[in-house]
Amino acid sequence: MSNPNASPAANSAPIAQGNGGMSSPLPVLRVPMLDRENQLFAYEIVFHREAGDEQTLLQSMLATITDGALTRLVRGNRAFLNIPTELLPEDADVLLHQPRLGVVLHPHVATDAPLMKRLQQMAQRGCQFMLDATDLDPESTLPLETLLQMVQLVRLDASRLSPECLKERTEHLHTRGIRVVAGQVHDHQTYERCLELPLQAIQGRYLLIPHPVAVPVLTANRLSMLRLMRVLQESNPGPVELGNIIRDDAVLSYKLLSCVNSAYFALPRQLKSVQQAAIFFGVTRMRNWIDTMSMCSMDDRPPELLRAALIRAHMCEKLASGMPNGHSEMAFTVGLFSLLDTLMSASMEFLLSHLRLVPEISDALTGRGGPFRPLLDQIIAWEAGEMTSERTLPQRIHRMAGIYMEATQWADQVYATANGNQLN
């Protein structure tokens, strides 16, 4: 999966590849672009592409749009499809009927006269374009100038441009009325510089990387959350004890019951207490749910970062499904806690000293190994767009695609329920 800006970042019916009722999941990745308030501006949708499968990719992409699966994947938000421009359908109505879907363009299309004519027609009918202009020269040629007049957004590669050049090009485009996205922002120093520029959005791995701090300073709420997580891990509570542990936290109890009773699970009867839920789902699973709801309450953190942690949790759990009994629940914890250092702005070693997790989990989180580290490494490779056919069997790629799609749906639903929202 080739993804120039993977970072972070679906539905019960996976996005299908091809047609005729086939249910093989189409490998895609949604990559968020955030504004300066860390709110979602748009998603980039990156499609896995193998040499020689252009027609299959085109058919699959059109199917995802016409059946609404892609719209559900991005929850109705603005999204830009990163596909080979030559695969744009001759009949662009399928895109024009989706006003929230745009297309990523590359500078080389400016020299293709027939394609430029088609793109201009699409632009005139309201299709949104983002130019991925890493090598864009402000003193552009006439064909490229025509392209610049057509697009609404230009993305610049912050990892390849010097700070001075990034600033100059951003300001040049901004004065022309073209909104700019900084891509490939992979560290916090670059991110801080980007905040000083007139950018529409920022995209890159910085979102998943802990902010370096000399001495961690945790708020009272963060310390309370860590204490709760530690008690859940150490005390090995039964259903009654589990209910007692969070009995005095009315908000957490409410969120927990709202989530397990949501339509997503379609339970045969409503569960009225944490104790009932623990008996129904099992104590270990409910312990994971409490950790999940606690993390979802971190309303000062970027929602896309929280969703990324939830996606990792679900993917780890599914990847561990063939392991011995009990490993799936531990794998869930590995995925959920894998971004805890980023969420808490503290080192993983510092946080683990407060949590006292079992070695299998702590070893995975610190990179020392153990049975779950390979699962987490697979997920990180998937997020970065590095799981390609040159390195991975196609069957594994398609399995990961299905797991990822299921995980995004689960994460979106859980996050929405935890925050009192209804997912469209």
Secondary structure, 3 states (H helix, E strand, C coil): CCCCCCCCCCCCCCCECCCCCCCCECCEEEEEEECCCCCEEEEEEEECCCCCCHHHHHHHHHHHHHCCHHHHHCCCCCEEEECCHHHCCCCCHHHHCCCCEEEEECHHHHHCHHHHHHHHHHHHCCCEEEEECCCCCCCCCHHHHHHHHHCCEEEEECCCCCHHHHHHHHHHHHHCCCEEEEECCCCHHHHHHHCCCCCCEECCHHHHCCCCCCCCCCCHHHHHHHHHHHHHHHCCCCHHHHHHHCCCCHHHHHHHHHHHCCCCCCCCCCCCCHHHHHHHHCHHHHHHHHHHHHHHCCCCCCHHHHHHHHHHHHHHHHHCCCCCCCHHHHHHHHHHHCCHHHHHCCCHHHHHHHHCCCHHHHHHHHCCCCCCHHHHHHHHHHHCCCCCCCCCCHHHHHHHHHHHHHHHHHHHHHHHHHCCCCCC
